[in-house]
Amino acid sequence: MTDAKHSNPIEITEPSSLNEQAAAALVIVGALVAVADRRVSPVERDEVIRFVRDRKLAPHIPEERLYAMFDELAERLEEPDFANVVIDTLRPVSNLPLSSHLIELSERVAAADEDVHPHEVQAIKLLRLLTLVLPRAKQVNPRKERIEQPLAEEE
């Protein structure tokens, strides 16, 4: 399972776009809770998109892209390495003030189908823990890094 399909949890259309990464973080949180009870309800999927839209958290991303992102991530979360998928998706935005949105979204998705499964509660607890302890993303200045790298090699 090291093929290209599984090496990157989702295709970020603009890798430098923090907005796209934030949308992916929101969607993965909803998808994780939706998948937790082993059945993704359309109402849970719709709740994720409605939450993102109502709060204008990703106004530049078309609704169809959000739905596709949800479906792709929900599928990836059924793989054995689901924890890595979640962490890899959340890490790039760990410096953003998204924690309260992530937790609120996870709770809303759990309640969306009017049946909060114990595994959904566990998923929410995991997400709370991750938002507290996830290593913060480091800001990298690629241009400066390229300039300093040749200097280091000369020494």
N, C-alpha and C positions, 0 to 999 in steps of 0.2 A: 504493500500500500504506500509505496513511496513515489508513485507516479505524480505527474503534475496536477492531476485533479485533487489529490489529497495533500499536497504540500502547502497550499495556501487556503485558509478557511473560506474566504470569499474573494472574488476579484474586485479590488478597489479600482474604479475606473481612473481615478486620479490619486496615485499613492501619496502625493503631498497634500491632498485635500483633507484637512482635519474635519471639515463638515461631513464628508462622506464616511470617515472613520467613526465619527460620533453617531451617525445614523446607523451604521453597522453595529455599534455597541448597544444602542437602544433595541435594535431588532433582535440581536442575539439573546438579550435578557428575556424578551418576550418569548422567543422560540424555545429557550431552555425550560421555561415554566410550562409552556404548551406541550412540550415533548415529555415532560416529567411523568405524566400519568399514562404514557404510551399511546395516547390518542390525541392528535392535534385537531381540535374543533375549528371549523371555519370562523366561529364567533371569536375564538381566541386570536386567530390571525387578524381578523378585522379590528379587534381591540388594539392590537399593536399599531396598526396603521392609523387608526383614529387618534390614538394618544399622540403619536408623532405629529400628525396633521393639526390637531386641536391646539397644541402648544407651539406650533410653528418651529419645531426643532430641526426640521430639514426641508424648508420650503422650496429649495432649489432641486430636490430630488423628486422625479416623477413618481406618482403613486404606483405605477406598474413596476418600477424599479424596486420600490420598497417591498411589494408583494413577492417579486422574484428573489430578492435578498432573503426574505423570511423563509421561503420554500427551500432555498439552497442551504441556509443555515440549519433549519429544522432537520433536513436530511443528514447533514454533517454531524449533528448532535446525536444521531443514532449510532455513530461509529464508536469503536472502543476508545479513541483518543479525544472524546468530546470535551474533556476538561482543558486540554491544550487549545482546542478551538475557541473556547470561551475566554481563556486567559489571553491568547494571542489577539483576539478581537478587542478586548477591553484595555489591554496595556497601552496602546498608542494614545488613548484619550484619558489616561489615568490622572492627568494634571487638570483636566477640565472639571468644572463644578456640576457633574452629571449624576452624582450619587443619589441625590433625592429623587431625580427623575427615574433612574434605573430601578430603585426600590419601589416607587409608586407604580411604575409600569408593571413590574413583576407581580405585585399584589392585584392589580386590576385584571391581568391576564388570568391569574388563578381563579378569580371570582367570575370571569366572563361567562363561563358555561354553567354557572350556578351550582358547581360541585367542586369544592376545594379538596383535592385529593391529598393525602398525607405526603406523597412524593413531591407535589407542588410546594407544599410547606417546606420540605427539605431543600428544594431548589432555591426558594427565597432566602432561607437561612444561609445557604452557600453563597448566594449573591451578596448578602449583607456582609459576610466575612470577606469576600473578595474585594468589595469596595473599600473596606478598611485597610487591608494589608497588601493590595496589589502594588508591586514596585512602580514607582513613578517613572513616567517616560522621561528620557533625557533629551533636552534640546540639543540638536546637532546642527552646527553651521557647516554644511557640506563644502562650501567654498573655502572657508578657513582650514578645514580638515585637509583638503587637497593641497593647499599651500604648505602646511606644516609637515605633511607626510614626506615630501622629497627632502626637506631639511633634515628630518630625523634619519633618513636613509644615508645621507652624506656623512653623518657623524660617526 
